[in-house]
Amino acid sequence: MKWGKGILVVLGALVITALGIDAADTLNGSKGTLLSQVISSGNSVCPSGMVEVKNMPTISCVDAYEASAGKKCGAQDPGQVMATQQNIESRECVAESKVGALPWRFVTRDQAMQLCARDGKRLPTSAEWYALGLGMANVENSCNVSSKVIGKTGNSAECNSPDGVYDLVGNVWEWVSDDVIDGNYNGQEMPDTGYVSQVDSSGMAVLVSGEAQELFGKDYFWSRKDGAYGVIRGGYYDSGTDGGLYTVHADTPPTTSGTGIGFRCVR
């Protein structure tokens, strides 16, 4: 019985000593100990290429950069929608969020949804996209909306959100998951095409004007009263002052693809 108690005391001392070493190493920044690895892994809630989103109940992580073709994709810079489709048909091809890459363009909304789903992600809703961009400043001068040339991801270093999301405005339009049917969005009738003069809580125009409104960054809104459409937001490299946080194309068929439309994923 005494031997048993002695062994337990010795083992307890060894455990305490080991934990003490681990704790000291962790405080000193060491990554080599088991304890520090456990603590470190607990601090990172998002995979590589994504940043944590705070104060949003529907999103925990968002791609920091516009989606680009992964290294195992046959077409690294798809120049047509069928090249995107060929990439999708290869299961090893996934969309990546990384700095210094060309954004994945020539992609329809459904293709973008497939590519996000392949990596356990999804497209954001229009309201989520807007919430991600709140707090961005001076987008007309800091974001790629007037260069007339596509930029690599993250090139506009000042074009980022408070959470560290780059190029939400400009460079390429971004698909969101919403539908607009016969001019109605979430049960709300869309206004006519014009300059944004009032928005709802999701950043969608509810009133438009024939003149550019400084209060809304001179952003523009497009809509149609008949047909089924998808939604793209933010503008692209040749939008000029029309591009911005409140800029919405609510009249884009989901099958549309082109050199100025891309996407990013959330989870």
Backbone as CSV, one residue per row, in Angstrom:
resi,resn,N_x,N_y,N_z,CA_x,CA_y,CA_z,C_x,C_y,C_z
1,MET,0.835,-1.202,0.000,0.000,0.000,0.000,0.876,1.261,0.000
2,LYS,1.955,1.256,0.871,2.846,2.405,0.911,3.555,2.600,-0.419
3,TRP,3.978,1.428,-1.015,4.650,1.528,-2.323,3.711,2.158,-3.345
4,GLY,2.424,1.753,-3.289,1.453,2.301,-4.250,1.312,3.799,-4.109
5,LYS,1.223,4.274,-2.846,1.090,5.712,-2.631,2.336,6.452,-3.092
6,GLY,3.504,5.826,-2.851,4.755,6.462,-3.256,4.848,6.621,-4.759
7,ILE,4.435,5.572,-5.467,4.466,5.635,-6.937,3.548,6.729,-7.452
8,LEU,2.335,6.837,-6.854,1.389,7.873,-7.278,1.950,9.270,-7.049
9,VAL,2.612,9.459,-5.903,3.207,10.764,-5.602,4.269,11.118,-6.627
10,VAL,5.136,10.138,-6.960,6.210,10.371,-7.927,5.624,10.701,-9.296
11,LEU,4.622,9.904,-9.709,3.997,10.139,-11.015,3.330,11.511,-11.060
12,GLY,2.673,11.874,-9.950,2.024,13.188,-9.902,3.033,14.302,-10.033
13,ALA,4.173,14.154,-9.364,5.221,15.171,-9.442,5.758,15.299,-10.856
14,LEU,5.923,14.150,-11.522,6.423,14.171,-12.902,5.448,14.867,-13.833
15,VAL,4.156,14.581,-13.643,3.137,15.222,-14.495,3.123,16.721,-14.282
16,ILE,3.161,17.126,-12.986,3.164,18.548,-12.669,4.386,19.234,-13.265
17,THR,5.557,18.565,-13.149,6.791,19.127,-13.710,6.681,19.282,-15.215
18,ALA,6.144,18.234,-15.877,6.006,18.286,-17.338,5.069,19.395,-17.753
19,LEU,3.954,19.542,-17.015,3.023,20.607,-17.339,3.648,21.965,-17.111
20,GLY,4.460,22.050,-16.055,5.137,23.309,-15.793,6.075,23.691,-16.911
21,ILE,6.830,22.689,-17.428,7.734,22.942,-18.558,6.941,23.353,-19.778
22,ASP,5.844,22.604,-20.035,5.003,22.925,-21.189,4.454,24.335,-21.092
23,ALA,3.978,24.700,-19.900,3.390,26.021,-19.719,4.441,27.101,-19.939
24,ALA,5.650,26.871,-19.411,6.721,27.847,-19.583,7.087,27.993,-21.046
25,ASP,7.190,26.852,-21.756,7.536,26.897,-23.171,6.458,27.621,-23.970
26,THR,5.195,27.397,-23.583,4.099,28.052,-24.296,4.170,29.548,-24.118
27,LEU,4.427,29.989,-22.876,4.524,31.417,-22.614,5.707,32.029,-23.340
28,ASN,6.752,31.233,-23.556,7.929,31.722,-24.261,7.802,31.621,-25.769
29,GLY,6.669,31.101,-26.246,6.448,31.039,-27.681,6.876,29.741,-28.317
30,SER,7.295,28.747,-27.525,7.715,27.477,-28.098,6.548,26.749,-28.726
31,LYS,6.768,26.139,-29.898,5.734,25.371,-30.582,6.022,23.872,-30.529
32,GLY,7.036,23.518,-29.785,7.468,22.136,-29.819,6.824,21.237,-28.787
33,THR,6.099,21.787,-27.829,5.547,20.962,-26.773,4.110,20.599,-27.062
34,LEU,3.675,19.510,-26.452,2.316,19.021,-26.663,1.288,20.038,-26.205
35,LEU,1.529,20.616,-25.026,0.558,21.565,-24.489,0.426,22.782,-25.383
36,SER,1.569,23.300,-25.849,1.505,24.476,-26.699,0.788,24.177,-28.001
37,GLN,0.964,22.949,-28.520,0.287,22.576,-29.748,-1.219,22.519,-29.541
38,VAL,-1.637,21.999,-28.390,-3.069,21.923,-28.102,-3.660,23.317,-27.983
39,ILE,-2.953,24.188,-27.243,-3.438,25.553,-27.081,-3.469,26.268,-28.414
40,SER,-2.418,26.108,-29.227,-2.345,26.766,-30.529,-3.466,26.323,-31.440
41,SER,-3.736,25.010,-31.486,-4.777,24.511,-32.371,-6.137,25.028,-31.948
42,GLY,-6.302,25.290,-30.650,-7.582,25.799,-30.180,-7.814,27.244,-30.549
43,ASN,-6.745,27.982,-30.855,-6.881,29.388,-31.186,-7.256,29.621,-32.641
44,SER,-7.032,28.643,-33.504,-7.290,28.817,-34.929,-8.580,28.099,-35.301
45,VAL,-9.614,28.883,-35.585,-10.909,28.286,-35.923,-11.097,28.178,-37.427
46,CYS,-10.228,28.797,-38.200,-10.386,28.825,-39.653,-9.205,28.150,-40.352
47,PRO,-9.470,27.452,-41.450,-8.381,26.826,-42.204,-7.541,27.857,-42.944
48,SER,-6.457,27.414,-43.512,-5.559,28.295,-44.246,-6.308,29.022,-45.358
49,GLY,-6.033,30.300,-45.516,-6.659,31.098,-46.555,-7.945,31.781,-46.134
50,MET,-8.442,31.427,-44.934,-9.663,32.041,-44.434,-9.354,32.859,-43.186
51,VAL,-10.202,33.835,-42.897,-10.074,34.617,-41.678,-11.350,34.478,-40.862
52,GLU,-11.186,34.630,-39.563,-12.331,34.491,-38.666,-13.251,35.689,-38.794
53,VAL,-14.542,35.419,-38.764,-15.552,36.468,-38.803,-16.164,36.589,-37.417
54,LYS,-16.124,37.764,-36.872,-16.651,37.980,-35.524,-18.020,38.659,-35.590
55,ASN,-18.850,38.354,-34.649,-20.159,39.000,-34.498,-21.113,38.750,-35.656
56,MET,-20.975,37.596,-36.316,-21.926,37.190,-37.341,-22.381,35.767,-37.037
57,PRO,-23.649,35.577,-36.719,-24.106,34.248,-36.290,-24.128,33.197,-37.390
58,THR,-24.138,33.622,-38.651,-24.275,32.657,-39.752,-22.958,32.294,-40.417
59,ILE,-21.883,33.003,-40.108,-20.573,32.754,-40.719,-19.513,32.732,-39.631
60,SER,-18.620,31.756,-39.698,-17.487,31.738,-38.777,-16.181,32.093,-39.486
61,CYS,-16.083,31.749,-40.790,-14.865,32.011,-41.557,-15.219,32.466,-42.966
62,VAL,-14.342,33.262,-43.559,-14.523,33.732,-44.929,-13.173,33.708,-45.634
63,ASP,-13.183,33.407,-46.932,-11.951,33.478,-47.714,-11.376,34.886,-47.634
64,ALA,-10.120,34.994,-47.274,-9.484,36.303,-47.186,-9.321,36.939,-48.562
65,TYR,-9.210,36.093,-49.593,-8.989,36.585,-50.947,-10.028,35.987,-51.899
66,GLU,-10.197,36.646,-53.028,-11.076,36.101,-54.059,-10.592,34.716,-54.457
67,ALA,-11.522,33.828,-54.746,-11.154,32.454,-55.078,-10.295,32.407,-56.334
68,SER,-9.322,31.502,-56.324,-8.486,31.253,-57.504,-8.373,29.745,-57.689
69,ALA,-7.925,29.331,-58.869,-7.807,27.901,-59.162,-6.644,27.295,-58.381
70,GLY,-6.894,26.143,-57.749,-5.861,25.460,-56.985,-4.789,24.852,-57.870
71,LYS,-3.690,24.457,-57.249,-2.530,23.976,-58.008,-2.798,22.674,-58.741
72,LYS,-3.845,21.920,-58.353,-4.162,20.668,-59.027,-5.236,20.835,-60.110
73,CYS,-5.612,22.072,-60.385,-6.585,22.343,-61.446,-5.874,22.391,-62.792
74,GLY,-6.482,21.792,-63.802,-5.870,21.772,-65.128,-5.714,23.156,-65.718
75,ALA,-6.748,23.984,-65.596,-6.697,25.369,-66.081,-6.450,26.284,-64.885
76,GLN,-5.257,26.840,-64.789,-4.904,27.700,-63.676,-5.575,29.066,-63.774
77,ASP,-5.862,29.493,-64.991,-6.561,30.757,-65.215,-7.615,30.521,-66.293
78,PRO,-8.746,29.918,-65.930,-9.769,29.580,-66.927,-10.171,30.796,-67.747
79,GLY,-10.081,30.656,-69.073,-10.411,31.760,-69.968,-11.785,31.653,-70.595
80,GLN,-12.530,30.626,-70.243,-13.896,30.451,-70.713,-14.630,29.538,-69.744
81,VAL,-15.950,29.564,-69.809,-16.743,28.828,-68.838,-16.528,27.319,-68.954
82,MET,-16.249,26.807,-70.156,-16.032,25.372,-70.302,-14.708,24.934,-69.684
83,ALA,-13.745,25.832,-69.612,-12.496,25.514,-68.916,-12.772,25.363,-67.420
84,THR,-13.652,26.208,-66.901,-14.074,26.051,-65.511,-14.767,24.713,-65.311
85,GLN,-15.620,24.331,-66.263,-16.337,23.065,-66.145,-15.375,21.877,-66.165
86,GLN,-14.363,21.951,-67.009,-13.368,20.880,-67.056,-12.616,20.791,-65.724
87,ASN,-12.340,21.932,-65.116,-11.721,21.912,-63.794,-12.628,21.224,-62.780
88,ILE,-13.911,21.547,-62.819,-14.862,20.961,-61.872,-14.942,19.450,-62.033
89,GLU,-14.794,18.981,-63.264,-14.891,17.539,-63.509,-13.694,16.767,-62.965
90,SER,-12.657,17.476,-62.572,-11.520,16.848,-61.901,-11.702,17.017,-60.395
91,ARG,-11.919,15.922,-59.697,-12.213,15.986,-58.261,-11.063,16.595,-57.460
92,GLU,-9.851,16.516,-57.974,-8.700,17.052,-57.252,-8.609,18.572,-57.356
93,CYS,-9.373,19.137,-58.265,-9.335,20.592,-58.455,-10.228,21.274,-57.425
94,VAL,-9.653,22.145,-56.626,-10.418,22.917,-55.648,-10.066,24.393,-55.791
95,ALA,-10.996,25.233,-55.410,-10.736,26.669,-55.388,-9.946,27.011,-54.137
96,GLU,-8.997,27.925,-54.271,-8.163,28.323,-53.144,-8.271,29.817,-52.878
97,SER,-8.040,30.193,-51.652,-7.945,31.593,-51.260,-6.490,31.854,-50.896
98,LYS,-5.804,32.578,-51.787,-4.384,32.836,-51.549,-3.990,34.164,-52.172
99,VAL,-3.007,34.794,-51.598,-2.547,36.085,-52.081,-1.682,35.914,-53.323
100,GLY,-1.746,36.904,-54.219,-0.878,36.924,-55.390,-1.312,36.027,-56.531
101,ALA,-2.586,35.635,-56.564,-3.093,34.773,-57.642,-4.109,35.539,-58.486
102,LEU,-4.348,35.063,-59.698,-5.394,35.648,-60.517,-6.744,35.099,-60.056
103,PRO,-7.733,35.960,-59.846,-9.042,35.478,-59.419,-9.644,34.523,-60.450
104,TRP,-10.380,33.543,-59.967,-11.081,32.592,-60.846,-12.273,33.317,-61.459
105,ARG,-12.232,33.507,-62.771,-13.319,34.160,-63.508,-13.941,33.166,-64.484
106,PHE,-14.810,33.638,-65.349,-15.521,32.758,-66.286,-16.150,31.598,-65.516
107,VAL,-16.931,31.966,-64.521,-17.564,30.989,-63.641,-19.016,31.404,-63.409
108,THR,-19.950,30.491,-63.614,-21.355,30.767,-63.338,-21.609,30.664,-61.837
109,ARG,-22.790,31.105,-61.434,-23.101,31.004,-60.005,-23.132,29.548,-59.538
110,ASP,-23.752,28.681,-60.326,-23.844,27.281,-59.923,-22.469,26.620,-59.862
111,GLN,-21.593,26.987,-60.789,-20.234,26.455,-60.738,-19.513,26.941,-59.482
112,ALA,-19.707,28.205,-59.143,-19.095,28.740,-57.934,-19.617,28.021,-56.694
113,MET,-20.910,27.717,-56.685,-21.488,26.988,-55.559,-20.884,25.592,-55.443
114,GLN,-20.686,24.937,-56.584,-20.068,23.607,-56.572,-18.649,23.664,-56.029
115,LEU,-17.891,24.656,-56.475,-16.498,24.764,-56.057,-16.386,25.067,-54.565
116,CYS,-17.285,25.903,-54.045,-17.282,26.160,-52.606,-17.638,24.887,-51.840
117,ALA,-18.679,24.187,-52.299,-19.142,22.973,-51.614,-18.069,21.896,-51.598
118,ARG,-17.275,21.837,-52.639,-16.223,20.818,-52.729,-15.233,20.941,-51.588
119,ASP,-15.093,22.129,-51.041,-14.137,22.354,-49.960,-14.847,22.586,-48.627
120,GLY,-16.112,22.137,-48.539,-16.854,22.286,-47.290,-17.278,23.706,-46.996
121,LYS,-17.448,24.513,-48.046,-17.821,25.917,-47.881,-19.095,26.201,-48.680
122,ARG,-19.459,27.460,-48.768,-20.622,27.875,-49.553,-20.456,29.320,-49.985
123,LEU,-21.304,29.748,-50.923,-21.340,31.161,-51.265,-22.050,31.934,-50.158
124,PRO,-21.642,33.163,-49.905,-22.383,33.975,-48.925,-23.700,34.452,-49.520
125,THR,-24.640,34.773,-48.670,-25.836,35.455,-49.131,-25.474,36.923,-49.391
126,SER,-26.375,37.633,-50.034,-26.139,39.047,-50.283,-26.001,39.817,-48.976
127,ALA,-26.853,39.492,-48.006,-26.791,40.179,-46.711,-25.475,39.880,-45.991
128,GLU,-25.001,38.646,-46.076,-23.730,38.286,-45.443,-22.577,39.015,-46.120
129,TRP,-22.604,39.069,-47.443,-21.551,39.768,-48.182,-21.473,41.217,-47.723
130,TYR,-22.626,41.852,-47.618,-22.678,43.253,-47.201,-22.125,43.424,-45.781
131,ALA,-22.529,42.534,-44.883,-22.051,42.618,-43.508,-20.537,42.441,-43.425
132,LEU,-19.986,41.587,-44.298,-18.536,41.388,-44.327,-17.798,42.657,-44.720
133,GLY,-18.426,43.482,-45.549,-17.763,44.683,-46.044,-17.962,45.925,-45.203
134,LEU,-18.866,45.865,-44.229,-19.114,47.046,-43.401,-17.829,47.497,-42.704
135,GLY,-17.612,48.786,-42.739,-16.417,49.335,-42.104,-15.280,49.614,-43.070
136,MET,-15.420,49.168,-44.335,-14.392,49.496,-45.327,-14.402,50.999,-45.593
137,ALA,-13.242,51.562,-45.881,-13.131,53.008,-46.054,-12.461,53.375,-47.375
138,ASN,-12.900,54.485,-47.950,-12.253,55.068,-49.131,-12.063,54.042,-50.248
139,VAL,-13.105,53.275,-50.529,-12.962,52.167,-51.482,-12.664,52.643,-52.901
140,GLU,-13.136,53.837,-53.252,-12.905,54.322,-54.616,-11.415,54.497,-54.902
141,ASN,-10.657,54.883,-53.891,-9.221,55.104,-54.078,-8.369,53.909,-53.661
142,SER,-8.888,53.075,-52.770,-8.084,51.975,-52.266,-8.332,50.651,-52.995
143,CYS,-9.473,50.523,-53.667,-9.824,49.261,-54.325,-9.687,49.376,-55.845
144,ASN,-9.537,48.238,-56.504,-9.322,48.209,-57.948,-10.652,48.314,-58.693
145,VAL,-11.121,49.558,-58.850,-12.376,49.791,-59.568,-12.191,50.640,-60.822
146,SER,-11.000,51.175,-61.039,-10.813,52.090,-62.168,-9.569,51.824,-63.002
147,SER,-8.811,50.783,-62.696,-7.562,50.540,-63.423,-7.796,49.974,-64.816
148,LYS,-8.962,49.371,-65.038,-9.310,48.697,-66.296,-8.461,47.453,-66.545
149,VAL,-7.772,46.994,-65.500,-6.922,45.810,-65.611,-7.166,44.916,-64.397
150,ILE,-7.336,43.615,-64.637,-7.503,42.684,-63.532,-6.250,42.665,-62.668
151,GLY,-6.408,42.645,-61.366,-5.266,42.589,-60.466,-5.167,41.242,-59.779
152,LYS,-4.005,40.919,-59.276,-3.849,39.689,-58.501,-4.440,39.884,-57.105
153,THR,-4.824,38.786,-56.500,-5.479,38.854,-55.206,-4.579,39.512,-54.158
154,GLY,-5.150,40.448,-53.419,-4.415,41.115,-52.356,-3.506,42.230,-52.809
155,ASN,-3.475,42.517,-54.137,-2.598,43.581,-54.630,-2.986,44.952,-54.088
156,SER,-4.280,45.165,-53.884,-4.754,46.442,-53.330,-4.721,46.318,-51.807
157,ALA,-3.564,46.597,-51.255,-3.321,46.300,-49.838,-4.257,47.054,-48.898
158,GLU,-4.745,48.225,-49.305,-5.621,49.018,-48.447,-7.086,48.669,-48.645
159,CYS,-7.381,47.820,-49.624,-8.768,47.441,-49.899,-9.113,46.204,-49.075
160,ASN,-9.392,46.421,-47.799,-9.714,45.290,-46.936,-10.726,45.697,-45.879
161,SER,-11.417,44.705,-45.362,-12.442,44.931,-44.349,-11.819,44.885,-42.953
162,PRO,-12.568,45.272,-41.921,-12.033,45.185,-40.558,-11.616,43.770,-40.158
163,ASP,-12.237,42.747,-40.759,-11.864,41.363,-40.451,-10.667,40.887,-41.255
164,GLY,-10.187,41.701,-42.215,-9.044,41.303,-43.027,-9.434,40.579,-44.300
165,VAL,-10.577,40.961,-44.890,-11.042,40.383,-46.148,-10.682,41.345,-47.277
166,TYR,-9.940,40.862,-48.267,-9.423,41.724,-49.323,-10.299,41.689,-50.579
167,ASP,-10.392,42.862,-51.222,-11.023,42.994,-52.544,-12.495,42.597,-52.573
168,LEU,-13.228,42.851,-51.493,-14.670,42.676,-51.573,-15.247,43.636,-52.602
169,VAL,-14.699,44.828,-52.628,-15.076,45.821,-53.634,-14.037,45.812,-54.740
170,GLY,-14.499,45.765,-55.981,-13.592,45.863,-57.109,-12.817,44.587,-57.414
171,ASN,-11.940,44.722,-58.349,-11.152,43.659,-58.971,-12.069,42.751,-59.784
172,VAL,-12.950,41.971,-59.137,-13.992,41.251,-59.873,-15.304,41.321,-59.083
173,TRP,-16.418,41.302,-59.826,-17.711,41.120,-59.186,-17.694,39.796,-58.431
174,GLU,-18.516,39.689,-57.394,-18.581,38.448,-56.629,-20.007,37.912,-56.580
175,TRP,-20.133,36.633,-56.950,-21.431,35.968,-56.862,-21.865,35.841,-55.405
176,VAL,-23.160,36.053,-55.148,-23.769,35.665,-53.882,-24.877,34.667,-54.202
177,SER,-25.471,34.066,-53.201,-26.338,32.909,-53.440,-27.802,33.248,-53.711
178,ASP,-28.165,34.523,-53.652,-29.575,34.903,-53.715,-30.181,34.844,-55.120
179,ASP,-31.520,34.776,-55.142,-32.288,34.826,-56.383,-33.208,36.038,-56.370
180,VAL,-33.409,36.610,-57.547,-34.399,37.673,-57.739,-35.372,37.184,-58.805
181,ILE,-36.644,37.063,-58.440,-37.661,36.538,-59.351,-38.671,37.633,-59.667
182,ASP,-38.768,37.961,-60.953,-39.720,38.988,-61.418,-39.644,40.263,-60.581
183,GLY,-38.423,40.691,-60.324,-38.210,41.943,-59.607,-38.430,41.883,-58.119
184,ASN,-38.588,40.671,-57.560,-38.805,40.524,-56.119,-37.622,39.807,-55.466
185,TYR,-37.174,40.373,-54.373,-36.055,39.811,-53.616,-36.501,39.627,-52.175
186,ASN,-36.532,38.373,-51.729,-36.974,38.071,-50.363,-38.323,38.708,-50.036
187,GLY,-39.242,38.643,-51.010,-40.580,39.183,-50.795,-40.685,40.686,-50.940
188,GLN,-39.591,41.322,-51.321,-39.566,42.777,-51.452,-39.390,43.164,-52.916
189,GLU,-40.208,44.104,-53.387,-40.099,44.541,-54.770,-38.876,45.440,-54.943
190,MET,-38.046,45.105,-55.934,-36.849,45.880,-56.198,-37.200,47.220,-56.871
191,PRO,-36.425,48.257,-56.572,-36.629,49.521,-57.288,-36.106,49.414,-58.716
192,ASP,-36.364,50.422,-59.518,-35.826,50.452,-60.873,-34.312,50.654,-60.831
193,THR,-33.686,50.515,-61.984,-32.253,50.760,-62.102,-31.947,52.234,-61.832
194,GLY,-30.874,52.492,-61.090,-30.483,53.867,-60.818,-29.407,53.940,-59.751
195,TYR,-29.065,55.169,-59.374,-28.066,55.361,-58.315,-28.695,55.081,-56.947
196,VAL,-27.959,54.380,-56.117,-28.464,54.010,-54.795,-28.688,55.267,-53.948
197,SER,-29.906,55.380,-53.395,-30.196,56.520,-52.523,-30.731,56.090,-51.156
198,GLN,-31.044,54.797,-51.002,-31.413,54.251,-49.703,-31.300,52.741,-49.777
199,VAL,-30.836,52.112,-48.676,-30.689,50.657,-48.644,-31.397,50.094,-47.419
200,ASP,-31.683,48.793,-47.467,-32.203,48.115,-46.284,-31.036,47.585,-45.456
201,SER,-31.333,46.806,-44.429,-30.285,46.349,-43.524,-29.327,45.352,-44.158
202,SER,-29.677,44.830,-45.347,-28.780,43.917,-46.053,-27.953,44.644,-47.110
203,GLY,-28.074,45.972,-47.144,-27.325,46.745,-48.122,-27.923,46.715,-49.513
204,MET,-29.156,46.242,-49.645,-29.839,46.188,-50.935,-30.631,47.477,-51.133
205,ALA,-30.547,48.051,-52.327,-31.231,49.312,-52.600,-32.744,49.163,-52.455
206,VAL,-33.352,50.124,-51.792,-34.810,50.202,-51.718,-35.321,51.459,-52.412
207,LEU,-34.418,52.419,-52.599,-34.736,53.618,-53.364,-33.537,53.954,-54.250
208,VAL,-33.806,54.469,-55.445,-32.739,54.890,-56.348,-33.023,56.305,-56.842
209,SER,-31.991,56.908,-57.412,-32.093,58.277,-57.902,-31.488,58.368,-59.296
210,GLY,-31.844,59.411,-60.024,-31.248,59.649,-61.332,-29.887,60.314,-61.234
211,GLU,-29.505,60.731,-60.028,-28.227,61.396,-59.814,-27.395,60.635,-58.788
212,ALA,-26.085,60.649,-59.000,-25.180,59.940,-58.085,-25.276,60.527,-56.685
213,GLN,-25.310,59.651,-55.684,-25.457,60.061,-54.295,-24.149,59.876,-53.529
214,GLU,-23.582,60.976,-53.069,-22.322,60.915,-52.325,-22.447,60.059,-51.070
215,LEU,-23.612,60.102,-50.437,-23.821,59.370,-49.197,-23.653,57.868,-49.395
216,PHE,-23.881,57.397,-50.617,-23.748,55.973,-50.926,-22.641,55.719,-51.951
217,GLY,-21.624,56.551,-51.907,-20.427,56.349,-52.709,-20.643,56.410,-54.209
218,LYS,-21.744,57.029,-54.634,-22.098,57.110,-56.055,-22.313,55.714,-56.653
219,ASP,-22.657,54.762,-55.805,-22.828,53.373,-56.238,-24.117,53.215,-57.041
220,TYR,-24.124,52.174,-57.890,-25.227,51.988,-58.836,-25.923,50.655,-58.591
221,PHE,-27.215,50.628,-58.961,-28.044,49.436,-58.760,-28.749,49.095,-60.077
222,TRP,-28.685,47.805,-60.446,-29.332,47.339,-61.672,-30.426,46.327,-61.329
223,SER,-31.587,46.442,-61.969,-32.657,45.471,-61.738,-33.555,45.371,-62.969
224,ARG,-34.353,44.288,-63.001,-35.360,44.092,-64.032,-36.631,43.582,-63.381
225,LYS,-37.744,43.868,-64.009,-39.036,43.522,-63.422,-39.545,42.145,-63.830
226,ASP,-38.943,41.517,-64.837,-39.414,40.192,-65.236,-38.219,39.273,-65.469
227,GLY,-38.410,38.005,-65.102,-37.347,37.027,-65.285,-36.751,36.562,-63.964
228,ALA,-35.891,35.553,-64.067,-35.216,34.980,-62.903,-33.728,35.317,-62.971
229,TYR,-33.201,35.924,-61.926,-31.833,36.420,-61.953,-31.071,36.066,-60.673
230,GLY,-29.758,36.089,-60.803,-28.881,35.983,-59.662,-28.380,37.360,-59.279
231,VAL,-27.468,37.408,-58.314,-26.974,38.682,-57.796,-25.452,38.664,-57.732
232,ILE,-24.837,39.726,-58.241,-23.404,39.946,-58.058,-23.218,41.297,-57.377
233,ARG,-22.150,41.425,-56.592,-21.973,42.635,-55.795,-20.548,43.171,-55.889
234,GLY,-20.408,44.466,-55.630,-19.115,45.086,-55.395,-18.467,45.814,-56.549
235,GLY,-18.768,45.419,-57.789,-18.109,46.044,-58.926,-16.847,45.318,-59.334
236,TYR,-16.212,45.822,-60.396,-14.990,45.191,-60.911,-13.998,46.252,-61.328
237,TYR,-12.935,45.831,-62.018,-11.797,46.730,-62.270,-12.102,47.891,-63.213
238,ASP,-13.291,47.936,-63.821,-13.649,49.052,-64.699,-15.003,49.650,-64.310
239,SER,-15.385,49.519,-63.060,-16.662,50.073,-62.602,-16.586,51.569,-62.343
240,GLY,-15.403,52.077,-62.039,-15.293,53.480,-61.664,-16.082,53.755,-60.392
241,THR,-16.712,54.929,-60.324,-17.460,55.289,-59.120,-18.723,54.446,-58.943
242,ASP,-19.143,53.739,-59.990,-20.323,52.870,-59.855,-20.062,51.700,-58.911
243,GLY,-18.809,51.300,-58.762,-18.473,50.166,-57.919,-18.360,50.551,-56.455
244,GLY,-18.790,49.671,-55.562,-18.680,49.962,-54.145,-19.477,48.996,-53.297
245,LEU,-19.548,49.290,-52.016,-20.216,48.426,-51.053,-21.705,48.270,-51.348
246,TYR,-22.323,49.311,-51.930,-23.761,49.285,-52.190,-24.092,48.904,-53.636
247,THR,-23.078,48.653,-54.427,-23.278,48.329,-55.836,-23.797,46.911,-56.004
248,VAL,-24.909,46.772,-56.725,-25.536,45.467,-56.901,-26.053,45.322,-58.333
249,HIS,-25.739,44.188,-58.951,-26.390,43.768,-60.192,-27.409,42.713,-59.797
250,ALA,-28.676,43.108,-59.722,-29.738,42.174,-59.370,-30.477,41.699,-60.622
251,ASP,-29.806,41.796,-61.746,-30.422,41.380,-63.022,-29.465,40.507,-63.837
252,THR,-28.674,39.702,-63.140,-27.668,38.865,-63.788,-28.129,37.408,-63.817
253,PRO,-28.383,36.825,-64.997,-28.752,35.405,-65.047,-27.688,34.554,-64.369
254,PRO,-28.081,33.556,-63.584,-27.101,32.721,-62.877,-26.136,31.995,-63.803
255,THR,-26.493,31.869,-65.081,-25.629,31.199,-66.049,-24.604,32.144,-66.664
256,THR,-24.608,33.401,-66.237,-23.662,34.389,-66.765,-22.241,34.058,-66.308
257,SER,-21.288,34.257,-67.199,-19.872,34.145,-66.840,-19.105,35.158,-67.672
258,GLY,-17.971,35.574,-67.181,-17.186,36.550,-67.929,-15.902,36.884,-67.212
259,THR,-15.132,37.760,-67.838,-13.814,38.087,-67.304,-13.862,38.948,-66.055
260,GLY,-15.036,39.537,-65.753,-15.118,40.430,-64.602,-15.920,39.882,-63.443
261,ILE,-16.273,38.576,-63.477,-17.090,37.997,-62.409,-16.355,36.833,-61.752
262,GLY,-16.228,36.879,-60.443,-15.584,35.816,-59.673,-16.413,35.454,-58.457
263,PHE,-15.754,34.982,-57.408,-16.471,34.578,-56.196,-15.503,34.388,-55.046
264,ARG,-16.053,34.258,-53.862,-15.315,33.828,-52.679,-16.275,32.997,-51.836
265,CYS,-15.732,32.190,-50.937,-16.547,31.248,-50.163,-16.512,31.590,-48.677
266,VAL,-17.510,31.087,-47.973,-17.595,31.232,-46.521,-17.929,29.886,-45.910
267,ARG,-17.823,29.811,-44.596,-18.314,28.628,-43.880,-18.764,29.025,-42.483
